[in-house]
Amino acid sequence: MAFAPPRLLPLPPPPAAAESTRAVSARHHGGRTAPELSGPTPRVVVVTSGKGGVGKTTTTANLAASLARLGLPAVAVDADAGLRNLDLLLGLENRVHLTAADVLAGDCRLDQALVRHRALQDLHLLCLSKPRSKLPLAFGSKTLTWVADALRRSPNPPAFILIDCPAGVDAGFVTAIAPAEEAVLVTTPDITALRDADRVAGLLECDGIKDIKIIVNRVRPDLVKGEDMMSALDVQEMLGLPLLGVVPEDAEVIRSTNRGVPLVLNDPPTPAGLALEQATWRLVERDAMTAVMVEEQERPKKKGGFFSFFG
């Protein structure tokens, strides 16, 4: 008795691969794979806020990593002399052996204090000092100005120098903003952070830094729709500054911090990582985003009849 050969069913097609952060950003920018760099380099940008805990260090780490992925060499400087954390977020806590304080003391060269990232060849970290170490007497407000000038004169100067500013407006703040030509002001949509951000914006302008843009961090659209949280438009109107980006609340931020891997390197991309990648494009091109007012339709109207939403 003859048996018919079994029918071979075709294999199911492989699942579609998730878009990378860079691919999504390219789709959002008309198919371009890289932004157009605006202005002379290196550009010195200070990331500040005044209030602690709003996401300055997370923003600095992700902007620097995103710049390096785009082929723009970046040096991330942790300007907190006593409580540095940028090395943790970049996964380089065990590689920092020399700092800017050692360079000032004449114990090493500046290039020896630069720590290269494991995965990103164009990203380097420079820490101001080691934790619990005493700073030399010459460690004044012009220290980072000297560092920025030395990086400009180096054989391979970076395209960007990002300075992670410490919280507060004391001597550490003055040291961090001294060499900066641009500022990224990070805030959350709560009144305490906004009051500090407004104060810092005034201090930056008094110091001659006019190119100031804001990143609104930890935004929850559900609370914005319920008018329980200020929107990006509300924040922009209160501070009167251009909007560089709006970063939604994202649980992946904690996981990323604990792993020492910037959000923009996640695959598939997370909402916060994608928002920071897009903010990097705007930073490179000296661009800004627009907050949009959307008419309220779904819930009972409150006073004013409108709510703000970010776009």
LINJOUR-V983110 format. One line per field, one symbol per residue. phi: phi as a letter, one per 40 degrees, with the letter a starting at -180 (. if undefined). Layout:
BEGIN
phi=???
END
This chain:
BEGIN
phi=.cbcccccccccccccccccdcccccccbggccacccbgcbccbbbbaagccgchcccccccccccccccgbdbbcbccccbbcacccccgbccbcbbbccccccgcaccccccbccccbccbbbbccacdgbccccccbccccccccccccccdbcccbbbbccccgbccccccccdccbbbbccabcbccccccccccdccccccgcccbbbbcbfcbdcccccfcaccccccccccgbcccabbccacccccccccgbddcccbcccdcccccccccdccccfbabbcbcbccbcbdcbdhgbbcacb
END
